[in-house]
């Protein structure tokens, strides 16, 4: 993250996202595929890190191998054709003020209930307690139902989930560098991939 100063002089926390250039590698139609969509590719990689099947796929579109492939469902047959390059200026030039950002959150590994669900822990160390400060405590009844109910908040895998942030304000667009600056934070670590939905 970074920050920029607004017109009123306030410091705005922002995230800089590199969005493109993206290449159209496939156009799906209702007649052939059963649904209408466009497939975009982003982030170049060398041919030695690409499978033969994907190499042929990219050659058909007339582009070099890319790392990330994403489909967007909509009928683009009249607007786009195979091999077209899409930039930030093409999509956000018409004055889009807000975007939705989809990404994968940072993985935190196995976490206990204090970190995962903000449990307070047991608290004091009186009454003979030992080594229970961050434990979850009682999980439920014993003789009935003799099991733990589904959905019980317990320790487990945290993070590494698909997260969608709605209505992030577009602060600035830099078409010459394919950069978009949005207000606030986006899911994922630095350098990770996100989807922008205008």
KADA-V908185 format. One record per residue. N is the residue number from 1. RES is the residue in three letters. SS is DSSP state (hx for helix, st for strand, lp for the rest). PSI is psi in degrees with one decimal (none if undefined). NEAR is the number of other C-alpha atoms within 8 Angstrom. Layout:
n->N res->RES ss->SS psi->PSI near->NEAR
n->N res->RES ss->SS psi->PSI near->NEAR
This chain:
n->1 res->UNK ss->lp psi->160.8 near->7
n->2 res->UNK ss->st psi->-166.4 near->7
n->3 res->UNK ss->st psi->150.5 near->9
n->4 res->UNK ss->st psi->159.4 near->8
n->5 res->UNK ss->st psi->130.5 near->9
n->6 res->UNK ss->lp psi->179.6 near->8
n->7 res->UNK ss->lp psi->-27.0 near->5
n->8 res->UNK ss->lp psi->2.1 near->5
n->9 res->UNK ss->lp psi->-0.2 near->6
n->10 res->UNK ss->lp psi->145.4 near->7
n->11 res->UNK ss->st psi->120.1 near->8
n->12 res->UNK ss->st psi->121.9 near->9
n->13 res->UNK ss->st psi->130.5 near->11
n->14 res->UNK ss->st psi->163.9 near->14
n->15 res->UNK ss->st psi->133.2 near->13
n->16 res->UNK ss->st psi->125.0 near->10
n->17 res->UNK ss->st psi->128.0 near->8
n->18 res->UNK ss->st psi->115.2 near->8
n->19 res->UNK ss->lp psi->76.6 near->10
n->20 res->UNK ss->lp psi->-179.8 near->10
n->21 res->UNK ss->lp psi->141.2 near->10
n->22 res->UNK ss->st psi->142.0 near->11
n->23 res->UNK ss->st psi->137.8 near->12
n->24 res->UNK ss->st psi->113.7 near->17
n->25 res->UNK ss->st psi->-14.0 near->14
n->26 res->UNK ss->st psi->141.3 near->9
n->27 res->UNK ss->st psi->118.1 near->13
n->28 res->UNK ss->st psi->139.7 near->11
n->29 res->UNK ss->lp psi->159.3 near->12
n->30 res->UNK ss->hx psi->-37.8 near->8
n->31 res->UNK ss->hx psi->-41.7 near->6
n->32 res->UNK ss->hx psi->-42.8 near->6
n->33 res->UNK ss->hx psi->-10.8 near->8
n->34 res->UNK ss->lp psi->-7.9 near->7
n->35 res->UNK ss->lp psi->160.2 near->9
n->36 res->UNK ss->lp psi->129.3 near->13
n->37 res->UNK ss->st psi->165.6 near->13
n->38 res->UNK ss->st psi->139.5 near->15
n->39 res->UNK ss->st psi->125.7 near->13
n->40 res->UNK ss->st psi->144.9 near->13
n->41 res->UNK ss->st psi->145.9 near->13
n->42 res->UNK ss->st psi->152.3 near->12
n->43 res->UNK ss->st psi->100.3 near->7
n->44 res->UNK ss->st psi->143.7 near->8
n->45 res->UNK ss->lp psi->166.6 near->10
n->46 res->UNK ss->lp psi->160.4 near->7
n->47 res->UNK ss->hx psi->-29.0 near->8
n->48 res->UNK ss->hx psi->-17.7 near->5
n->49 res->UNK ss->hx psi->15.6 near->6
n->50 res->UNK ss->lp psi->138.2 near->10
n->51 res->UNK ss->lp psi->160.6 near->8
n->52 res->UNK ss->hx psi->-37.1 near->6
n->53 res->UNK ss->hx psi->-44.5 near->6
n->54 res->UNK ss->hx psi->-32.4 near->9
n->55 res->UNK ss->hx psi->-46.8 near->11
n->56 res->UNK ss->hx psi->-37.4 near->8
n->57 res->UNK ss->hx psi->-43.8 near->9
n->58 res->UNK ss->hx psi->-35.3 near->13
n->59 res->UNK ss->hx psi->-35.7 near->9
n->60 res->UNK ss->hx psi->-34.8 near->8
n->61 res->UNK ss->hx psi->-8.3 near->11
n->62 res->UNK ss->lp psi->37.3 near->8
n->63 res->UNK ss->lp psi->168.0 near->9
n->64 res->UNK ss->lp psi->161.8 near->8
n->65 res->UNK ss->lp psi->142.2 near->12
n->66 res->UNK ss->st psi->159.7 near->11
n->67 res->UNK ss->st psi->-37.6 near->9
n->68 res->UNK ss->st psi->129.3 near->7
n->69 res->UNK ss->st psi->130.5 near->9
n->70 res->UNK ss->st psi->141.1 near->7
n->71 res->UNK ss->st psi->140.9 near->8
n->72 res->UNK ss->st psi->121.7 near->8
n->73 res->UNK ss->st psi->118.5 near->8
n->74 res->UNK ss->lp psi->162.7 near->7
n->75 res->UNK ss->lp psi->101.2 near->9
n->76 res->UNK ss->lp psi->13.7 near->10
n->77 res->UNK ss->lp psi->-31.5 near->8
n->78 res->UNK ss->lp psi->-26.0 near->5
n->79 res->UNK ss->lp psi->-36.3 near->5
n->80 res->UNK ss->lp psi->153.9 near->8
n->81 res->UNK ss->lp psi->166.5 near->8
n->82 res->UNK ss->lp psi->132.5 near->10
n->83 res->UNK ss->lp psi->-5.8 near->10
n->84 res->UNK ss->lp psi->143.5 near->8
n->85 res->UNK ss->st psi->127.1 near->8
n->86 res->UNK ss->st psi->130.3 near->11
n->87 res->UNK ss->lp psi->173.3 near->12
n->88 res->UNK ss->hx psi->-40.8 near->16
n->89 res->UNK ss->hx psi->-31.6 near->10
n->90 res->UNK ss->hx psi->-37.0 near->7
n->91 res->UNK ss->hx psi->-43.3 near->8
n->92 res->UNK ss->hx psi->14.5 near->10
n->93 res->UNK ss->lp psi->-18.9 near->8
n->94 res->UNK ss->lp psi->21.3 near->5
n->95 res->UNK ss->lp psi->37.1 near->5
n->96 res->UNK ss->lp psi->127.1 near->9
n->97 res->UNK ss->lp psi->-29.1 near->6
n->98 res->UNK ss->st psi->146.9 near->9
n->99 res->UNK ss->st psi->153.8 near->13
n->100 res->UNK ss->st psi->137.8 near->12
n->101 res->UNK ss->st psi->126.4 near->14
n->102 res->UNK ss->st psi->132.0 near->13
n->103 res->UNK ss->st psi->178.3 near->13
n->104 res->UNK ss->st psi->122.7 near->12
n->105 res->UNK ss->lp psi->162.0 near->12
n->106 res->UNK ss->lp psi->137.4 near->10
n->107 res->UNK ss->st psi->132.5 near->8
n->108 res->UNK ss->st psi->-2.2 near->9
n->109 res->UNK ss->st psi->-158.6 near->8
n->110 res->UNK ss->st psi->123.2 near->8
n->111 res->UNK ss->st psi->150.5 near->11
n->112 res->UNK ss->lp psi->179.6 near->11
n->113 res->UNK ss->hx psi->-27.6 near->14
n->114 res->UNK ss->hx psi->-44.5 near->12
n->115 res->UNK ss->hx psi->-42.3 near->8
n->116 res->UNK ss->hx psi->-41.6 near->10
n->117 res->UNK ss->hx psi->7.9 near->7
n->118 res->UNK ss->lp psi->34.8 near->7
n->119 res->UNK ss->lp psi->151.4 near->8
n->120 res->UNK ss->lp psi->-12.3 near->7
n->121 res->UNK ss->lp psi->-176.9 near->11
n->122 res->UNK ss->lp psi->-31.5 near->10
n->123 res->UNK ss->lp psi->-119.7 near->6
n->124 res->UNK ss->lp psi->169.3 near->5
n->125 res->UNK ss->lp psi->26.3 near->8
n->126 res->UNK ss->lp psi->-178.7 near->5
n->127 res->UNK ss->lp psi->35.3 near->4
n->128 res->UNK ss->lp psi->13.3 near->5
n->129 res->UNK ss->lp psi->144.7 near->7
n->130 res->UNK ss->lp psi->127.0 near->6
n->131 res->UNK ss->lp psi->39.2 near->4
n->132 res->UNK ss->lp psi->19.2 near->8
n->133 res->UNK ss->lp psi->-31.4 near->10
n->134 res->UNK ss->lp psi->24.2 near->10
n->135 res->UNK ss->lp psi->159.3 near->10
n->136 res->UNK ss->lp psi->-21.6 near->11
n->137 res->UNK ss->lp psi->-158.6 near->6
n->138 res->UNK ss->lp psi->144.7 near->4
n->139 res->UNK ss->lp psi->-9.4 near->7
n->140 res->UNK ss->lp psi->-162.9 near->5
n->141 res->UNK ss->lp psi->170.8 near->7
n->142 res->UNK ss->lp psi->-69.1 near->7
n->143 res->UNK ss->lp psi->-32.3 near->5
n->144 res->UNK ss->lp psi->129.9 near->6
n->145 res->UNK ss->lp psi->12.2 near->7
n->146 res->UNK ss->lp psi->32.5 near->7
n->147 res->UNK ss->lp psi->169.0 near->6
n->148 res->UNK ss->lp psi->129.6 near->8
n->149 res->UNK ss->lp psi->144.2 near->5
n->150 res->UNK ss->lp psi->143.4 near->4
n->151 res->UNK ss->lp psi->1.6 near->4
n->152 res->UNK ss->lp psi->133.6 near->7
n->153 res->UNK ss->lp psi->110.3 near->6
n->154 res->UNK ss->lp psi->175.5 near->7
n->155 res->UNK ss->lp psi->153.4 near->9
n->156 res->UNK ss->st psi->-169.2 near->9
n->157 res->UNK ss->st psi->132.0 near->8
n->158 res->UNK ss->st psi->139.7 near->10
n->159 res->UNK ss->st psi->-166.0 near->9
n->160 res->UNK ss->lp psi->43.5 near->9
n->161 res->UNK ss->lp psi->155.5 near->8
n->162 res->UNK ss->st psi->124.5 near->8
n->163 res->UNK ss->st psi->138.3 near->9
n->164 res->UNK ss->st psi->124.0 near->9
n->165 res->UNK ss->st psi->123.9 near->10
n->166 res->UNK ss->st psi->147.5 near->7
n->167 res->UNK ss->st psi->56.2 near->7
n->168 res->UNK ss->st psi->129.3 near->12
n->169 res->UNK ss->st psi->132.1 near->9
n->170 res->UNK ss->st psi->114.3 near->13
n->171 res->UNK ss->st psi->-44.6 near->9
n->172 res->UNK ss->st psi->147.9 near->7
n->173 res->UNK ss->st psi->132.1 near->12
n->174 res->UNK ss->st psi->86.2 near->10
n->175 res->UNK ss->hx psi->-31.1 near->9
n->176 res->UNK ss->hx psi->-26.2 near->5
n->177 res->UNK ss->hx psi->4.3 near->6
n->178 res->UNK ss->lp psi->40.8 near->14
n->179 res->UNK ss->st psi->145.5 near->14
n->180 res->UNK ss->st psi->133.0 near->14
n->181 res->UNK ss->st psi->121.6 near->12
n->182 res->UNK ss->st psi->149.9 near->14
n->183 res->UNK ss->st psi->132.3 near->12
n->184 res->UNK ss->lp psi->-169.3 near->8
n->185 res->UNK ss->lp psi->158.8 near->9
n->186 res->UNK ss->lp psi->155.5 near->9
n->187 res->UNK ss->lp psi->146.7 near->14
n->188 res->UNK ss->lp psi->166.9 near->11
n->189 res->UNK ss->lp psi->172.6 near->7
n->190 res->UNK ss->lp psi->135.7 near->4
n->191 res->UNK ss->lp psi->-0.7 near->4
n->192 res->UNK ss->lp psi->165.0 near->6
n->193 res->UNK ss->lp psi->141.9 near->7
n->194 res->UNK ss->st psi->158.4 near->10
n->195 res->UNK ss->st psi->136.1 near->7
n->196 res->UNK ss->st psi->128.2 near->8
n->197 res->UNK ss->st psi->116.2 near->6
n->198 res->UNK ss->lp psi->none near->7
